[in-house]
Amino acid sequence: MINKLVEKIKKTNAPIVVGLDPMLNYIPKHIQDNAFAEFGETLEGAAEAIWQFNKAIVDSTCDLIPAVKPQIAMYEQFGIPGLQAYKKTVDYCKEKDLVVIGDIKRGDIGSTSAAYAVGHLGHVQVGTKSYAGFDEDFATVNPYLGSDGVKPFIDVCKEENKGLFILVKTSNPSSGEFQDRLIEGRPLYEWVGEKVAQWGEEHMGNGYSYVGAVVGATYPEMGKVLRKLMPKTFILVPGYGAQGGKGKDLVHFFNEDGLGAIVNSSRGIIAAYKQEAYAEFGEKNFADASRQAVKDMIADISGALEGRK
Ligand SMILES: O=c1ccn([C@@H]2O[C@H](COP(=O)(O)O)[C@@H](O)[C@H]2O)c(=O)[nH]1
């Protein structure tokens, strides 16, 4: 899957991922009204609105981008209908040949991690039959429980040709509370980054590992250090746009070949129509506003990468 991701990035010339994080208040009124007319103001109604919203955004951006990152929390909040909308979104994006990164941030004791890994990336055995549950291409993993919490994910990835992005330095304001603590003179995120690179050696693609890292766009200096520490690790970079990250901050997340990182924007793309810069599109044309926001993000990041040559 890492090879497919790299190929798609090269083909689209767009090292970006659209985050499908559909909060109800981002979904235009006409979509909510239609969904509620059919299902009422219910969890099913919310799930239908999410699905219609996602489909429109995917249809309008899929030719420009290599990948999407649905954030499972945004779906889980609507219970089982929400999770059905998540699965429908994953399947639809795969039909459109997009790489799907399930932002699930799982990780537990070994046996429980194995169940998460099977459910999201693998196949579960039911009697003589086996079934893929959510079937994303990549999943995000929280490494706080250590190697035995991560290994089951790597094992399933090896069997299934899938990949991971492991949290190393997150984009949020208080990520430093634990992640920047010094251990033997070095911050914890460096220790984790080194471990991710080591885990990654077990499962290499053509140049980059199937085991990637998450490093926030909001910490560019740390991104520069981590890039050097993990040269063969693909970095998923959240924090662009709504959290303040900009193209010029991100050049050091990439290797000299212009690869090695993929930048996520969720609210900045899916709720673009609410921003002043895209107000001319209006609420009805929200998907066109998202398309323009994707083009602008690609230009911002490509421009920054060109500028460093
Ligand atoms: O360090 C991290 C890890 C994950 N995320 C997730 O990425 C998106 C960001 O959304 P925006 O609207 O572009 O801010 C969201 O799903 C987070 O859960 C992150 O932001 N930082």
The ligand as an SDF file (V2000), in Angstrom:
LIG
                    3D

 21 22  0  0  0  0  0  0  0  0999 V2000
   -1.3880   15.0060   15.6750 O   0  0  0  0  0  0  0  0  0  0  0  0
   -2.4930   14.8750   15.1390 C   0  0  0  0  0  0  0  0  0  0  0  0
   -2.9980   13.6370   14.7840 C   0  0  0  0  0  0  0  0  0  0  0  0
   -4.2100   13.5930   14.1370 C   0  0  0  0  0  0  0  0  0  0  0  0
   -4.9180   14.7080   13.8780 N   0  0  0  0  0  0  0  0  0  0  0  0
   -6.2110   14.5580   13.1540 C   0  0  0  0  0  0  0  0  0  0  0  0
   -6.1000   15.2170   11.8910 O   0  0  0  0  0  0  0  0  0  0  0  0
   -7.2930   15.9430   11.6010 C   0  0  0  0  0  0  0  0  0  0  0  0
   -6.9960   17.4210   11.5720 C   0  0  0  0  0  0  0  0  0  0  0  0
   -8.1510   18.1490   11.2630 O   0  0  0  0  0  0  0  0  0  0  0  0
   -8.0980   19.7130   10.8000 P   0  0  0  0  0  0  0  0  0  0  0  0
   -9.5380   20.0620   10.6440 O   0  0  0  0  0  0  0  0  0  0  0  0
   -7.3380   19.7730    9.5140 O   0  0  0  0  0  0  0  0  0  0  0  0
   -7.4390   20.4510   11.8960 O   0  0  0  0  0  0  0  0  0  0  0  0
   -8.2860   15.5290   12.6760 C   0  0  0  0  0  0  0  0  0  0  0  0
   -8.9590   14.3760   12.2110 O   0  0  0  0  0  0  0  0  0  0  0  0
   -7.4160   15.1650   13.8470 C   0  0  0  0  0  0  0  0  0  0  0  0
   -8.0180   14.1980   14.6850 O   0  0  0  0  0  0  0  0  0  0  0  0
   -4.4240   15.9260   14.2320 C   0  0  0  0  0  0  0  0  0  0  0  0
   -5.0300   16.9820   14.0000 O   0  0  0  0  0  0  0  0  0  0  0  0
   -3.2010   15.9770   14.8560 N   0  0  0  0  0  0  0  0  0  0  0  0
  1  2  2  0
  2  3  1  0
  2 21  1  0
  3  4  2  0
  4  5  1  0
  5  6  1  0
  5 19  1  0
  6  7  1  0
  6 17  1  0
  7  8  1  0
  8  9  1  0
  8 15  1  0
  9 10  1  0
 10 11  1  0
 11 12  2  0
 11 13  1  0
 11 14  1  0
 15 16  1  0
 15 17  1  0
 17 18  1  0
 19 20  2  0
 19 21  1  0
M  END
$$$$
